[in-house]
Amino acid sequence: MVVGSAVILMRKRSQIARLYSIAVKSGCQRSGIGHLLTNEVSRAATAHGCTEVRLESRIDNVRAHALFRALGYTPFGAPIPDYYADGASAIRFRKQLRPGISSRVVPEKADNSKIRSLDSNQAPPG
Ligand SMILES: CC(C)(COP(=O)(O)OP(=O)(O)OC[C@H]1O[C@@H](n2cnc3c(N)ncnc32)[C@H](O)[C@@H]1OP(=O)(O)O)[C@@H](O)C(=O)NCCC(=O)NCCS
């Protein structure tokens, strides 16, 4: 069963990774999976040579903002107006990555053995 996912976009000529989407199944939220996924994003981006992760988040998504802030993301720039289909604005967050330093913080209830990352060297699951 898939309980959550995170999608990161990385480009060959950029050291900035973009956390494109992150979501945890509604019945599985608030048990640390979001933390695990977000930290895995940092790990994977660092492993690919990135020095920063950026993301956009809906201006009223306070739960997501709390998660990102807790894991070292800071807001930057002005809100982007009319970013979402319903006209809501987005706030941009970024986090500097430090090569060689793992940012894994595993909450007690979470089970990181379930976290599987895909990168360009791995085939997608069958
Ligand atoms: C944002 C989202 C990904 C967070 O995922 P999550 O799995 O609930 O995140 P976590 O469980 O790691 O942390 C969330 C909260 O649970 C708390 N928590 C973490 N581990 C815990 C544990 N073992 N016991 C109790 N609470 C815990 C965290 O402190 C955090 O508390 P807060 O909401 O008061 O800040 C999830 O809410 C989601 O999928 N939302 C819908 C999609 C979305 O908004 N995506 C973000 C787009 S930018």
The ligand as an SDF file (V2000), in Angstrom:
LIG
                    3D

 48 50  0  0  0  0  0  0  0  0999 V2000
    1.5820   18.1590    4.5260 C   0  0  0  0  0  0  0  0  0  0  0  0
    1.5950   16.6270    4.6760 C   0  0  0  0  0  0  0  0  0  0  0  0
    2.4120   16.0310    3.5430 C   0  0  0  0  0  0  0  0  0  0  0  0
    2.2590   16.3030    6.0290 C   0  0  0  0  0  0  0  0  0  0  0  0
    2.3490   14.8760    6.1160 O   0  0  0  0  0  0  0  0  0  0  0  0
    2.2760   14.1160    7.5440 P   0  0  0  0  0  0  0  0  0  0  0  0
    2.6150   12.7110    7.3000 O   0  0  0  0  0  0  0  0  0  0  0  0
    0.9920   14.4230    8.2190 O   0  0  0  0  0  0  0  0  0  0  0  0
    3.4680   14.8620    8.3070 O   0  0  0  0  0  0  0  0  0  0  0  0
    4.0930   14.4090    9.7110 P   0  0  0  0  0  0  0  0  0  0  0  0
    3.2570   13.3710   10.3520 O   0  0  0  0  0  0  0  0  0  0  0  0
    5.5300   14.1070    9.5120 O   0  0  0  0  0  0  0  0  0  0  0  0
    4.0060   15.7520   10.5150 O   0  0  0  0  0  0  0  0  0  0  0  0
    2.7440   16.4160   10.6240 C   0  0  0  0  0  0  0  0  0  0  0  0
    2.4200   16.6470   12.0760 C   0  0  0  0  0  0  0  0  0  0  0  0
    2.4060   15.4270   12.7930 O   0  0  0  0  0  0  0  0  0  0  0  0
    3.2630   15.5620   13.9280 C   0  0  0  0  0  0  0  0  0  0  0  0
    3.8870   14.2580   14.1830 N   0  0  0  0  0  0  0  0  0  0  0  0
    4.9540   13.7410   13.5560 C   0  0  0  0  0  0  0  0  0  0  0  0
    5.2750   12.5570   14.0780 N   0  0  0  0  0  0  0  0  0  0  0  0
    4.3630   12.3340   15.0570 C   0  0  0  0  0  0  0  0  0  0  0  0
    4.1640   11.2910   15.9540 C   0  0  0  0  0  0  0  0  0  0  0  0
    4.9930   10.2400   15.9920 N   0  0  0  0  0  0  0  0  0  0  0  0
    3.1130   11.3750   16.8020 N   0  0  0  0  0  0  0  0  0  0  0  0
    2.3010   12.4380   16.7890 C   0  0  0  0  0  0  0  0  0  0  0  0
    2.4420   13.4720   15.9430 N   0  0  0  0  0  0  0  0  0  0  0  0
    3.4760   13.4230   15.1080 C   0  0  0  0  0  0  0  0  0  0  0  0
    4.2700   16.5830   13.5150 C   0  0  0  0  0  0  0  0  0  0  0  0
    4.8770   17.2230   14.6260 O   0  0  0  0  0  0  0  0  0  0  0  0
    3.3990   17.5340   12.7720 C   0  0  0  0  0  0  0  0  0  0  0  0
    2.6900   18.3070   13.7060 O   0  0  0  0  0  0  0  0  0  0  0  0
    2.0280   19.7100   13.3320 P   0  0  0  0  0  0  0  0  0  0  0  0
    1.0260   19.4380   12.2280 O   0  0  0  0  0  0  0  0  0  0  0  0
    1.4210   20.1540   14.6140 O   0  0  0  0  0  0  0  0  0  0  0  0
    3.1640   20.5560   12.8670 O   0  0  0  0  0  0  0  0  0  0  0  0
    0.1650   16.0660    4.7200 C   0  0  0  0  0  0  0  0  0  0  0  0
   -0.6140   16.8150    5.6350 O   0  0  0  0  0  0  0  0  0  0  0  0
   -0.5400   16.0520    3.3670 C   0  0  0  0  0  0  0  0  0  0  0  0
   -0.3980   15.1180    2.5790 O   0  0  0  0  0  0  0  0  0  0  0  0
   -1.3330   17.0930    3.0800 N   0  0  0  0  0  0  0  0  0  0  0  0
   -2.0810   17.1620    1.8420 C   0  0  0  0  0  0  0  0  0  0  0  0
   -1.1810   17.4470    0.6560 C   0  0  0  0  0  0  0  0  0  0  0  0
   -0.3720   18.6900    0.8860 C   0  0  0  0  0  0  0  0  0  0  0  0
   -0.8480   19.6960    1.4200 O   0  0  0  0  0  0  0  0  0  0  0  0
    0.9100   18.6420    0.4630 N   0  0  0  0  0  0  0  0  0  0  0  0
    1.8400   19.7620    0.6040 C   0  0  0  0  0  0  0  0  0  0  0  0
    1.7970   20.5720   -0.6270 C   0  0  0  0  0  0  0  0  0  0  0  0
    3.0220   21.8680   -0.5540 S   0  0  0  0  0  0  0  0  0  0  0  0
  1  2  1  0
  2  3  1  0
  2  4  1  0
  2 36  1  0
  4  5  1  0
  5  6  1  0
  6  7  2  0
  6  8  1  0
  6  9  1  0
  9 10  1  0
 10 11  2  0
 10 12  1  0
 10 13  1  0
 13 14  1  0
 14 15  1  0
 15 16  1  0
 15 30  1  0
 16 17  1  0
 17 18  1  0
 17 28  1  0
 18 19  1  0
 18 27  1  0
 19 20  2  0
 20 21  1  0
 21 22  1  0
 21 27  2  0
 22 23  1  0
 22 24  2  0
 24 25  1  0
 25 26  2  0
 26 27  1  0
 28 29  1  0
 28 30  1  0
 30 31  1  0
 31 32  1  0
 32 33  2  0
 32 34  1  0
 32 35  1  0
 36 37  1  0
 36 38  1  0
 38 39  2  0
 38 40  1  0
 40 41  1  0
 41 42  1  0
 42 43  1  0
 43 44  2  0
 43 45  1  0
 45 46  1  0
 46 47  1  0
 47 48  1  0
M  END
$$$$
